Amino acid sequence: MHSLPIEILADIAKFTKSPELCALRLTCRAMYQSTLHHFVQTFVHTLKTDLSPKSLPRVEEAANDALFCPYVRKLEIVRNSQGCLGPLSPHTTSEGTDIQAWRDVIKRFFNCQSFELRNSIYTTAHAGCDGISLDEATGAVLKAIATEHIRMESFSIDIIKNRRRAHEDNDNLTQFPITYFGIPAFTHLKELSLALPDAERETLDWMASMIQCAKSLRKLAILFSWKCEAAPLLAQISSVGCLPALEELTFSRMTFQSSAALAIFLYSVTGSLRRATFSFVQLEFGGWRSILRELGGGAYKLDSLILHSVLEQNKFLSFRKIPEYPLAKESLDKKLCRPFQFSFVDPKDKGFSCSGPALQQVLQRVAALAEIR
């Protein structure tokens, strides 16, 4: 009996209803429930859904399941390929109804402290509007999270798909400016990932205010989609003590007119930073080699550094003279390898990766031998 697959036990427990098989049925049901409970407790930590009209009822069903609900630690909301461009449900007509429905669901997942929203759609700014406007479905979910004041430990949002403003206007869809989205629960965040289209000043200010709230933040990832001028953002989060617990940092697709902005930020997290990844980050001529010399100094306590296709004045930094520290691209987060404006150029030796106790000495050597190509 114990060797039977759980699916067979479930079928037996369901269909053996005759009196002579009652004992077998009860035994199978007890074993099935016990096995299912162990499986849920051991393996089920993430609930994944999309924003299609039929998805919310399924999520509500999971939230009402006394066996399943307590073990959900993460809610992953992935926009499906068709996209839900209208209300979350075909039977709801008001934005408030949608938000309340998601509020109820989120509140029931009382042990869920991690939220990930992927493939969200945005609209570019138009005259009189600064920042990013989200589609109705994503906006409703964000409002629900914010309204419930969830004590989140991890939050991730990936906004990469663009809809033209004319299309949005023709559909008469409600717009949710991302800057209207405030999360008091960011105070308790330990991990934050923001993958956004290149941002304007209002959105950068919003990002800074959210990061400033997260005093317990240990892991921060900021990924833009093109090549965003990020100095205004870093200027607001570079004060000493702003991120006292930050251990892991990822910056992607940023540009700085001066490496001083990046250097000042890194210095502000000197005492806590252990791992750093930079991908398609552009500095001025000599900027990266200056940063590497700083990181190789005695003030930093880095355990690991990854450089992926970093640039100085639109030219890639080459590490061909240090071949013993290659970067395996398959080890990178897929978000760091999305198509880029320089993707048609594939210079060799443009990746560097090193970890371990000898990192500072290695960085001093890399700073001396790296060259632009």
Secondary structure, 3 states (H helix, E strand, C coil): CCCCCHHHHHHHHHHCCCHHHHHHHHHHHHHHHHHHHHHHHHHCCEEEECCCCCHHHHHHHHHCCCCCHHHCCEEEEECCCCCCCCCCCCCCCCHHHHHHHHHHHHHHCCCCCEEEEEEEEEECCCCCCCCCEECHHHHHHHHHHHHCCCCCCEEEEEEEEEECHHHHHHHCCCCEEHHHCCCHHHHHCCEEEEEECCCCHHHHHHHHHHHHHCCCCCEEEEEEEEEEECHHHHHHCCCCCCCCCCCEEEEEEEECCCCHHHHHHHHHCCCCCCEEEEECCEECCCHHHHHHHHHCCCCCCCCEEEEECCEECCEEEECCCCCCCCCCHHHCCHHHHCCCCCCCCCCCCCEEEEECCCHHHHHHHHHHHCEEC
